[in-house]
Amino acid sequence: MDRSTKLLFVIVLLAVLYIPACLFSYLFFFKVINYVDTGIYYRYATKDKFAEDIYFSEKVDAQTKVLSTLKTILDLQNKEVPSNKQQLFSELLSDEDLLNKELVKNEAFMSYLKNKHLDISNVIFYMKQLSNLDSTILSGSFYFVALIFIFTLYIKFKFRIGLYWIAGGVYVFSNLTLFTSGLFGNLFYPFMSWFGNMINQEVVYDDYSKTMNIFLPTIKEAFLSYIIFDTIGQYYQDRKNKIESKKIRNIYYSVNLALVGLRKRNNSALKVSKLQIDFIGLWKYCKRNKKDPELKEIKNIIKVNLSEFLNKKNSLKLAEAIKILEEVNSRLVRSKSVKEYIDDTRPQQNH
């Protein structure tokens, strides 16, 4: 399987796994919050004013019988009591006028609110926040999973430019939907409805609309986050490449100049105890570029022939030093990685 086929397969696989991964992340976030501090929910619902259920706790109900008032409202709406607070508040808020009217009738609750310097608007806001808790955490899950999948493609497949094209497509689609007040996004509802019928799953328009309202902004922000991180990473990569380029050019020209100097000596009795060449830096560069066969051989040459020399434990005969440098030089010339850095017109270091 070639790289393009593998990449396409992974993209399709991630698209299929996206919704299940979001649901898993959604449940995971709830578990984390429940484990760390359930007060997080109440701070969220009260704009960080309270870390507990200030309106409908058992303690408050013992004073005000407010839960009985809520049960009365559901009875008036001919509805059963839901199993969780999010659904309960959502049902009660379906008729906000009735909710206000019945809560005001509860004098004990109104007196309690007054003593806390609160009013009905605070209660309604609290209920709206908690009723939207599921969609709020789901939005975070959509964003978080999308970001993980994007960086998976970026890191594993180096799919950098491709992700920019996809990000551009998402931005165009999102902005067209925004600027047309949803008209453009609704063009795809018939296709989604048809696809739902194909898999025996009815796609209700309200669910489609809610999903689009959550999905598009979170995906767009995930791509924006990727672009920000990529821009920062590219800056440091360019900076690193610039430093490395200078270092490799210096090494390349140092080898050439050292060879010229040694050949002029022409005395077999001479020994070389020091060379103005950064062999350690060259060895590290070769180690990082394992796919280049020439650099791989240079790394072996340094390890076998120069390890003791570099540790100041030995010196080299002149002929031996020339032979080693000629081998290193010939492989540097043939190395594709090194060729990218070389400027043949200007040496970078004086000797």
Stockholm file with secondary structure:
# STOCKHOLM 1.0

chainA/1-351         MDRSTKLLFVIVLLAVLYIPACLFSYLFFFKVINYVDTGIYYRYATKDKFAEDIYFSEKVDAQTKVLSTLKTILDLQNKEVPSNKQQLFSELLSDEDLLNKELVKNEAFMSYLKNKHLDISNVIFYMKQLSNLDSTILSGSFYFVALIFIFTLYIKFKFRIGLYWIAGGVYVFSNLTLFTSGLFGNLFYPFMSWFGNMINQEVVYDDYSKTMNIFLPTIKEAFLSYIIFDTIGQYYQDRKNKIESKKIRNIYYSVNLALVGLRKRNNSALKVSKLQIDFIGLWKYCKRNKKDPELKEIKNIIKVNLSEFLNKKNSLKLAEAIKILEEVNSRLVRSKSVKEYIDDTRPQQNH
#=GR chainA/1-351 SS CCHHHHHHHHHHHHHHHHHHHHHHHHHHHHHHHHHHCTHHHHHHHTTTSCSSCTTTSHHHHHHHCHHHHHHHHHHHTTCCCCSSHHHHHHHHGGGHHHHHHHHHHCHHHHHHHHHTTCCHHHHHHHHHHHHTHHHHHHHHHHHHHHHHHHHHHHHHHCCHHHHHHHHHHHHHHHHHHHHTTTHHHHTTHHHHHHHHHHTTCCCCHHHHHHHHHHHHHHHHHHHHHHHHHHHHHHHHHHHHHHHHHHHHHHHHHHHHHHHHHHHHHCCTTCEECCCSSCHHHHHHHHHHCTTCHHHHHHHHHHHHHSHHHHTTSCCEEHHHHHHHHHHHHHHHHHCHHHHTTCCTTCCSCCC
#=GC SS_cons         CCHHHHHHHHHHHHHHHHHHHHHHHHHHHHHHHHHHCTHHHHHHHTTTSCSSCTTTSHHHHHHHCHHHHHHHHHHHTTCCCCSSHHHHHHHHGGGHHHHHHHHHHCHHHHHHHHHTTCCHHHHHHHHHHHHTHHHHHHHHHHHHHHHHHHHHHHHHHCCHHHHHHHHHHHHHHHHHHHHTTTHHHHTTHHHHHHHHHHTTCCCCHHHHHHHHHHHHHHHHHHHHHHHHHHHHHHHHHHHHHHHHHHHHHHHHHHHHHHHHHHHHHCCTTCEECCCSSCHHHHHHHHHHCTTCHHHHHHHHHHHHHSHHHHTTSCCEEHHHHHHHHHHHHHHHHHCHHHHTTCCTTCCSCCC
//
